[in-house]
Amino acid sequence: MTETYDETYDETYEVIVIGGGAAGLSAALVLGRARRRTLVVDAGEPRNAPSAHLQGFLTRDGIPPAEFLALGREEIRGYGVELVRDRVTEVAPGFAVTLASGRVVRARRLIVATGLEDVLPDMPGVAERFGKDVLHCPYCHGWEVRDRAFGVLATTPLSVHQALMVSQWSKDVTLFLHQVTEEALTDDDLRRLAAAGVQVVPGEVAGLVVTEDRLTAVRLTDGTTHAREVVFTAPRAVPRTGLLERLGAELQETPFGSYPVVDGNWQTTVPGVYAVGNAAGFGEQVINAASAGYRAAATINGELLMTDLDAAVGT
């Protein structure tokens, strides 16, 4: 899709939404319906692009992510929201936003919905199979692969939790410790793994075995293989918080990276700047992201309304 913009536009908007995923489009929909002049800047890099479908979104369960986004873009255009395929390179004080195309636009409020990047384990077969039979979220994919032979590739000691979670969808689960030592597992870990029936295999994993476009086994560096049909692993999450940091937003450390401190309406510590979806936290699923975008947009609309009314009274 080629996005263009009208040169006759006044380049000042009430709200600029940076990011065109579920969170950003949801915010834009609410703002458009509230008759707010809104621009969505979308770099076109959705986190769930490798997946064939998204799950758990009421009335949209199983829809391909690209189709979901296309429907959202169509809806916001119906309310006069402008959408451009571009990338924000800088935000100056006063919310002057510079795009990669060279266009400079301004806003009264900003919604940052830039998401995060999943960095996969550097192992043969993982990147190629991601979203197919290498997965990260049982709530996203567990039903579709239920009762198959699962492997869990440990990336940190927290992978024990992932192995325990996926045991809800299959009783044949093997945790491959990979670069996690056996000593890193606590007594509670071992008791829970045993109670869940999860087999623990020490030793480093060399790669995945794929036969006729199907994952069939996990191969260790000692040459042994373990027949598996699905592998779950936790990518390293890299939040796209560069713009927020340059704006001076306060960040907080979590087990999944540094994310902005936000209030109950998703406003950061920088007045007028909101962060929604995976720009605000690792665990935001599509439906959560859409909800956050809605709340942030409704908050902004009310705030702008009261600000303008107070200014009118003052004059």
Summary of the structure (lengths in Angstrom):
residues: 315
radius of gyration: 22.2
end to end distance: 46.0
largest distance: 79.2
contacts: 1040
relative contact order: 0.17
helix: 30%
strand: 28%
